[in-house]
């Protein structure tokens, strides 16, 4: 049984990254942005589509900056990653895309997950 969400919201840092990807200033940015946009219906239908980050492995940054108690990772082209959390508002589930980052940034948060 899949679990759906009622909406997807981009955190300011994710919205900024998506804008930069779409602007053409980042190599392969258009392909990465297309993949991000193509994930929308997939994630709305199944909030658990991404790889689950174990609760004790959630980087401190996401706990402090966003108060994230859960975290999921979606692979994007050119080794970019999309990181999101699921929040509950009443009986509804919402996805909040926290970060869209390149591989070096991802590796800073998850140094032991290289080559996964």
Secondary structure, DSSP 4 states (H G I P E B T S, - for coil): -----SEEEE-HHHHHHHHHHHHT-STTHHHHHHHHHHHHHHHHH-TT-SEEEPGGGS-HHHHHHH--S-EEEEE-GGG-EEEEEEEEETTEEEEEEEEEE-HHHHHHH-GGGTT-
